[in-house]
Amino acid sequence: MTARTARRALTGALVAALAATALTTTAASAAPTAGQDRQDRHAAFRTALKAQVTAGVPGVLGQARDEHGTWNGTAGVADRTTGEQRRAEDRFRAGSITKAFVSVVLLQLEAEGKLDIDDTVDRHLPGVVRGNGHDGRRITIRQLLNHTSGIYNYTEDPEFVQKRLGPGFPEHRFETVTPRQLVATAMKHEPYARPGKLWHYSNTNYILAGMIVEKVTGRPYASEIDKRVLRRVGMRATTFPGTSPRMPDPSGRAYSSLGETGPSPRIIDATELNPSWGWAAGEMITTAGDLNRFYRALMRGELLPERQQRELLTTVPVAADGIGRYGLGVSTATLSCGKTVWFHGGGIHGSISMASATPDGRHTAAFNFNGDWAGDTAAPLEAEYCGTRPATVAANPSLTTLTALR
């Protein structure tokens, strides 16, 4: 969920043994199709995940679900010191994938008549969005959710980057930051554009969205997600840690270069951290299985009434060419084989994730890398939905832009 939106450079393998690590699989419970076993249906996905380890990611895990059943795969290590392998059930920090959950709650509140997503931000948070050209009286909740508000992204603030994301992280990793402080950081800068005039990804939008949930309901935003989404979908392994730096079991380690690039970046263990700096924009901890449950329910219309489902999936272009598009906490792209997928990526120190689904929700895939300086999140998407091996993935501007979102 960090501000880094450029593709991270690929590096050599960190440990020579990782390149030779075999992918482990758990076969699906459903019967295979004629002439094709369950494992072969996900061969390209398996190869793409394994390729990330060869490219330098310490370890990866992924799960795909379709009408034939569920497939789990892992490669590489969960712990570089002990050599412990990654497990399919490992929990990980999901970063900006959190945003879809916040959006769903706001849309549910709209369906209940408690707000309108075309309300101004100022109606619910009077005076909060002010300064250097920002004006919450001219910005709507919808514009927060689809990133057309123009509000400055606090994770692009140079001081914030240095202190929270870069070299200062080890010193400040356990500090608590409040939502008001995060918004105040954004207000020190000018907006990117007038509301509605430009798409620009901004984590500040979802900090404000979480604050609106709390103002309207009188309850913590995470409690509302738990009640309205997690329990409903059966996401028993998903948590919102608040200020706690600990990872629940089972989980592996998370490794970060703190933004350092080059052929041999310095890597640190960033597993324990206070995620309050991400809050409603990216604090969630989950599993690949839980993300697949959520995306299946979301795309099948099981979480929202018809009107709000249409709003969720109403998109705006993320670039002038109009190829990649963003809805309300979810993005969409057409893959090289012509298939359309809905998805969102997420990144936080040492953890890069992706959750995705076909428009009907019948085919889902989610995966996680436990390193943030290497790897390609577009390749596994292309592989699972198109059967394309990493070496043959065609250049796709939609994925280049949208899979890099943090």
C-alpha positions in Angstrom: 0.0 0.0 0.0 3.0 2.2 -0.2 3.4 5.1 -2.6 5.7 3.2 -4.9 3.7 2.8 -8.1 6.5 2.1 -10.5 7.4 -1.5 -11.3 10.1 -2.8 -8.9 13.2 -3.9 -10.6 13.8 -7.6 -10.7 16.9 -8.9 -8.9 18.9 -12.1 -8.8 17.9 -14.8 -6.4 18.7 -14.0 -2.8 19.6 -17.5 -1.9 20.8 -19.9 -4.5 18.7 -22.7 -3.0 15.5 -20.8 -3.6 15.7 -21.1 -7.4 15.6 -24.9 -7.0 12.7 -24.9 -4.6 9.9 -27.1 -5.8 6.4 -25.8 -5.9 4.2 -27.7 -3.5 0.5 -28.3 -4.3 -2.7 -29.3 -2.7 -5.0 -30.9 -5.2 -8.6 -29.7 -5.6 -11.4 -31.7 -4.1 -13.4 -31.8 -7.3 -13.1 -34.4 -10.0 -10.8 -33.5 -12.9 -12.2 -32.7 -16.3 -11.8 -35.4 -19.0 -8.3 -35.7 -20.3 -7.0 -33.0 -18.0 -6.0 -33.4 -14.3 -6.6 -30.8 -11.7 -3.0 -29.8 -11.4 -2.6 -29.3 -15.2 -5.4 -26.8 -15.3 -3.3 -24.5 -13.1 0.1 -25.4 -14.6 0.7 -21.9 -15.9 -0.2 -20.3 -12.6 2.1 -22.8 -10.8 5.0 -21.9 -13.2 4.3 -18.2 -12.8 4.5 -18.4 -9.0 7.6 -20.4 -9.1 9.2 -17.9 -11.5 8.8 -15.2 -8.8 11.2 -17.1 -6.5 13.7 -17.4 -9.3 13.4 -13.7 -9.8 14.3 -13.0 -6.2 11.1 -13.2 -4.0 11.9 -15.3 -1.0 8.6 -17.2 -1.0 5.2 -17.1 -2.7 1.8 -18.7 -2.1 -1.3 -18.7 -4.2 -4.8 -20.2 -4.4 -7.1 -20.5 -7.4 -10.8 -21.5 -7.3 -13.1 -22.4 -10.1 -16.1 -24.7 -10.8 -13.8 -27.7 -10.6 -12.5 -27.0 -7.1 -9.6 -25.4 -5.3 -5.9 -25.5 -6.0 -3.2 -24.3 -3.6 0.5 -23.7 -4.4 3.6 -22.5 -2.7 7.2 -22.0 -3.6 10.3 -20.7 -1.7 10.7 -20.0 1.9 8.6 -18.4 4.7 11.8 -17.8 6.7 15.2 -17.1 5.2 17.0 -18.0 8.4 15.4 -21.4 9.2 14.5 -22.3 5.6 10.9 -23.1 6.6 8.7 -23.3 3.5 5.7 -21.2 2.8 2.3 -22.8 3.6 -0.9 -22.3 1.7 -2.7 -21.3 4.9 -0.2 -18.6 5.9 -1.6 -15.3 6.8 -0.1 -12.1 5.4 -0.6 -8.3 5.3 -2.8 -7.5 2.3 -2.2 -3.7 2.1 -4.6 -1.9 -0.3 -6.8 -4.9 -0.9 -8.4 -3.5 2.3 -9.9 -0.7 0.2 -12.6 -2.9 -1.4 -13.9 -3.9 2.1 -14.3 -0.2 3.1 -16.0 0.6 -0.2 -18.5 -2.3 0.4 -19.4 -1.0 3.8 -20.0 2.5 2.5 -22.2 1.2 -0.3 -24.2 -0.9 2.2 -24.7 2.2 4.3 -26.0 4.0 1.3 -28.5 1.1 0.6 -29.7 1.5 4.2 -30.3 5.2 3.6 -27.6 6.3 6.1 -25.6 8.2 3.5 -25.4 8.9 -0.2 -22.1 8.3 -2.0 -22.6 11.6 -3.7 -22.7 13.4 -0.3 -19.8 15.8 0.1 -17.0 14.8 2.4 -17.7 17.9 4.4 -21.3 16.8 5.2 -19.8 13.9 7.4 -16.4 15.3 8.3 -16.9 19.1 8.4 -13.7 21.1 8.2 -11.4 18.0 8.0 -10.4 18.4 4.3 -9.1 21.9 4.2 -5.7 23.5 3.3 -3.6 24.4 0.3 -6.6 24.2 -2.1 -8.3 21.1 -0.6 -11.9 21.7 0.1 -14.2 18.9 1.4 -17.3 20.9 0.4 -16.5 20.1 -3.2 -15.4 16.5 -2.9 -17.9 13.5 -2.8 -17.6 10.1 -1.2 -17.8 8.6 -4.7 -14.7 10.6 -5.7 -12.8 9.3 -2.6 -13.7 5.7 -3.6 -12.7 6.0 -7.2 -9.6 8.2 -6.6 -10.9 11.2 -8.6 -11.0 13.5 -5.5 -7.6 15.1 -6.3 -6.6 14.8 -2.7 -2.9 14.5 -2.1 -1.6 11.0 -1.2 0.0 11.2 2.2 2.3 8.2 1.3 3.9 10.5 -1.3 4.9 13.1 1.3 8.8 13.1 1.3 9.0 13.2 5.1 6.5 10.4 5.5 8.3 8.3 3.0 11.6 8.7 4.7 10.2 8.1 8.2 7.7 5.3 7.6 8.6 3.6 4.3 12.3 4.2 3.8 15.5 4.4 5.9 13.6 5.6 9.0 11.4 2.6 9.2 13.4 0.6 11.7 13.4 3.5 14.2 9.7 4.3 13.7 8.1 0.9 12.9 6.2 0.6 16.2 4.9 4.1 16.4 1.1 4.8 16.2 -0.2 7.3 13.7 -3.8 8.5 13.9 -6.1 9.0 10.9 -6.3 12.7 11.6 -2.5 12.9 11.5 -2.5 11.1 8.1 -5.0 13.5 6.7 -3.1 16.5 8.1 0.0 15.2 6.3 -1.9 15.3 3.0 -3.3 18.8 3.7 0.2 20.2 3.7 0.3 19.8 0.0 -1.7 21.1 -2.9 -4.3 18.8 -4.5 -3.4 17.0 -7.8 -6.4 18.5 -9.6 -9.9 19.8 -9.1 -12.3 17.1 -7.9 -13.5 14.9 -10.7 -10.9 16.1 -13.2 -8.1 13.5 -12.8 -7.6 10.0 -11.6 -4.7 9.8 -9.1 -4.3 7.0 -6.6 -4.4 8.4 -3.1 -4.4 6.4 0.2 -5.7 9.6 1.9 -9.1 8.9 0.1 -9.6 5.7 2.0 -8.4 7.1 5.3 -11.3 9.6 4.9 -13.6 6.8 3.8 -12.9 4.9 7.0 -13.5 8.1 9.1 -16.9 8.5 7.4 -17.8 4.9 8.2 -17.0 5.6 11.9 -18.9 8.9 11.9 -22.0 7.5 10.4 -22.1 4.2 12.4 -20.5 5.3 15.7 -18.4 2.2 15.6 -14.8 1.4 14.5 -14.7 0.8 10.7 -13.0 -2.6 11.3 -16.0 -3.7 13.5 -18.3 -2.7 10.7 -16.3 -4.8 8.2 -16.3 -7.7 10.5 -20.1 -7.6 11.0 -21.1 -6.8 7.5 -18.5 -8.7 5.4 -16.2 -11.1 7.3 -18.9 -13.0 9.2 -21.2 -13.0 6.2 -18.7 -14.5 3.8 -17.0 -16.8 6.4 -13.6 -15.1 6.4 -12.4 -16.6 9.7 -8.7 -15.9 9.1 -9.0 -12.2 8.3 -8.2 -9.6 11.0 -7.7 -5.9 11.4 -4.7 -5.5 13.8 -5.2 -1.8 14.6 -1.9 -0.8 16.4 -0.7 -4.4 17.2 2.6 -5.2 15.4 2.2 -9.0 15.7 1.2 -11.4 13.0 -1.2 -14.3 13.9 -0.2 -17.9 13.4 0.3 -19.4 11.0 2.4 -16.9 9.1 5.9 -16.5 7.7 8.3 -13.6 7.7 8.1 -10.5 5.5 11.2 -9.0 3.9 11.7 -5.5 2.7 14.3 -3.4 0.8 12.7 -0.2 2.2 12.6 1.1 -1.4 16.3 0.5 -2.1 16.8 -0.7 -5.7 19.7 -2.1 -7.6 21.2 -5.6 -8.1 21.8 -6.2 -4.4 19.5 -4.1 -2.2 19.9 -4.3 1.6 17.1 -6.5 2.9 15.5 -6.4 6.4 13.0 -8.5 8.2 9.9 -6.1 8.4 7.4 -8.6 9.7 6.5 -6.8 12.9 5.2 -3.3 12.4 2.5 -1.0 13.7 0.1 -0.8 10.7 -1.8 2.2 11.9 -0.1 4.3 9.2 -2.2 2.3 6.7 -5.4 2.1 8.7 -8.5 1.9 6.4 -6.3 2.2 3.3 -4.3 -1.0 4.0 -4.0 -2.6 7.5 -5.8 -5.9 6.8 -4.3 -9.4 7.5 -5.8 -12.3 5.6 -5.2 -15.5 3.6 -5.4 -16.4 -0.1 -8.4 -18.5 0.7 -10.3 -15.7 2.5 -9.6 -13.3 -0.3 -11.0 -15.8 -2.8 -14.1 -16.1 -0.7 -14.6 -12.4 -0.6 -14.0 -11.8 -4.3 -16.4 -14.6 -5.2 -19.2 -13.2 -3.0 -18.4 -9.6 -4.2 -18.6 -10.4 -7.9 -21.7 -12.6 -7.5 -23.6 -9.7 -6.0 -23.9 -11.3 -2.6 -22.8 -8.3 -0.6 -24.6 -5.4 -2.2 -28.1 -4.7 -3.6 -28.3 -4.3 -7.4 -28.0 -0.5 -7.5 -24.9 -0.4 -5.2 -23.4 -3.3 -7.2 -23.6 -1.2 -10.3 -22.0 1.7 -8.5 -19.2 -0.5 -7.3 -18.4 -1.6 -10.9 -18.9 1.8 -12.5 -15.3 2.7 -13.6 -13.2 5.7 -14.5 -10.1 5.5 -16.7 -6.8 5.5 -14.9 -4.9 7.0 -17.9 -5.6 9.0 -21.0 -5.6 5.9 -23.2 -8.6 4.6 -21.2 -7.3 1.1 -21.1 -7.1 0.5 -17.4 -10.2 1.4 -15.3 -11.0 1.8 -11.6 -14.3 1.3 -9.9 -15.0 1.8 -6.2 -12.2 0.0 -4.5 -11.7 -2.5 -7.3 -10.0 -2.2 -10.7 -10.5 -4.0 -14.0 -8.5 -4.9 -17.1 -8.7 -7.1 -20.2 -5.9 -9.7 -20.3 -3.9 -10.7 -23.3 -6.3 -13.5 -24.1 -9.3 -11.2 -24.1 -10.7 -12.2 -20.7 -11.8 -9.5 -18.3 -10.8 -9.7 -14.6 -11.6 -7.6 -11.6 -8.8 -7.3 -9.1 -6.8 -5.2 -6.6 -3.2 -5.3 -5.5 -1.8 -4.5 -2.1 1.6 -3.8 -0.7 3.0 -3.1 2.7 6.6 -3.6 4.0 7.7 -7.1 2.9 4.3 -8.2 1.5 2.9 -7.9 -2.0 -0.5 -9.4 -2.7 -3.2 -9.7 -5.3 -6.9 -10.8 -5.3 -8.9 -11.3 -8.5 -12.0 -12.7 -10.0 -13.9 -13.1 -13.3 -17.0 -10.9 -13.6 -19.3 -13.7 -12.6 -17.1 -14.6 -9.6 -16.9 -18.3 -10.6 -13.1 -18.2 -11.1 -10.9 -16.5 -8.5 -7.2 -16.3 -7.7 -5.2 -14.7 -5.0 -1.5 -14.8 -4.2 1.2 -13.2 -2.0 4.9 -12.5 -2.2 6.9 -12.2 1.1 9.4 -9.7 -0.4 8.8 -6.2 -1.9 11.8 -5.6 -4.1 11.3 -8.3 -6.8 8.6 -10.1 -8.7 5.8 -9.4 -11.2 2.2 -9.5 -10.1 0.9 -9.3 -13.6 2.4 -12.6 -14.7 0.4 -14.9 -12.3 -2.9 -13.1 -13.3 -2.2 -13.7 -17.0 -1.1 -17.3 -16.2 -4.1 -18.3 -14.2 -6.8 -16.8 -16.4 -5.1 -17.1 -19.8 -2.9 -20.1 -19.3 0.0 -18.0 -20.4 3.5 -18.8 -19.1 5.5 -15.9 -17.8 7.9 -15.8 -20.7 5.0 -15.3 -23.2 3.0 -12.7 -21.3 2.3 -9.8 -23.7 2.8 -6.2 -22.6 -0.4 -4.9 -21.2 -0.7 -1.3 -20.1 -3.7 -2.0 -18.0 -1.8 -4.5 -15.8 1.3 -2.4 -15.8 -0.6 0.5 -14.2 -3.1 -1.3 -12.0 -1.1 -4.2 -10.6 1.5 -1.7 -9.3 -1.0 0.0 -7.1 -0.1 0.0 -3.4 
